[in-house]
Amino acid sequence: MLEKKKIIREKLEKERDILLEEMRDMGKLNPETGEWEATPREQAFPESDQNDMADRFEDFEAKSSMIKTLEPRLNNILRAIKGLNRDSFGKCEVCKKDIEIARLEANPAARTCKKHLEG
């Protein structure tokens, strides 16, 4: 299992880095809340017309939506990385049995076995 954990760690760290890069492109981490927040696109000109303002708002909403989707995944990845050295890593949180290796390879941050798949 030691070699599997090494492979899983590499996958987790790679996905973490990809997620962090994507999220940094869309927003920033608020140090006070620990949550990611979308940042609006910079204005090209000091005075924007209504179309420019609508475009900026639409872009901001899209970024906010993506962050809401990506942040839980990032948190699961970070949690899995922290838990790699624990005896409970790779155990289903529901039944405490080993999570199938194929499932961990497909989703290294999986917290349940296939029988108790997260909803």
Secondary structure as UniProt FT lines:
FT   HELIX           2..26
FT   STRAND          27..29
FT   TURN            31..33
FT   STRAND          36..38
FT   HELIX           50..83
FT   TURN            84..85
FT   TURN            87..90
FT   TURN            93..95
FT   HELIX           101..106
FT   TURN            108..109
FT   HELIX           114..116
//
